[in-house]
């Protein structure tokens, strides 16, 4: 995949030589995420070997300003963690016959946030889901807004209000505006105090009436 987006950037499948920049971008975008949950250069290269059509970068000239990692997985009700679902980020859990694209991350450099780049990446993921005959995409979004109210409520209370639409979160609410439907919080999904170590499971079906279920 390679196409121009927003009139000035290039969204494309990464090449192995982009892996170093992708890894550096992770550290910038997720400064409070634990080291073992950051995707390394070697892991980015491995992703291209396992599922190249599910990996994207956005370039401004030669600079990687955004990156996205996905695999194919079915929905299994019950708790899982970021490292569980991704085989410690090596993508050994990728299932070529699965129904859903599972988005592990979308990283957009802070200097380029708010320009619609994330939305373009989510749309590209939907295009891949359709091309592969999947039902759509699912992901676990980090409620990073919790960091500002952590002295006022628990992460469980925050997620409850978020799912009910009573509060706005910089990441999760933006994802719902793209088309994602919130399902449930995944407590202790990752090690990131900014989001209360939690993420919110969500999905975006290609067909509006498709439900996220274990029937696949």
Helices and strands as residue ranges (DSSP letters): E 2-5, E 9-12, G 16-18, H 19-29, G 35-37, H 41-51, G 52-54, E 56-60, E 63-73, H 82-86, E 100-108, G 110-112, H 117-131, E 136-142, G 144-148, H 155-163, H 172-178, E 181-186, G 193-195, E 199-205
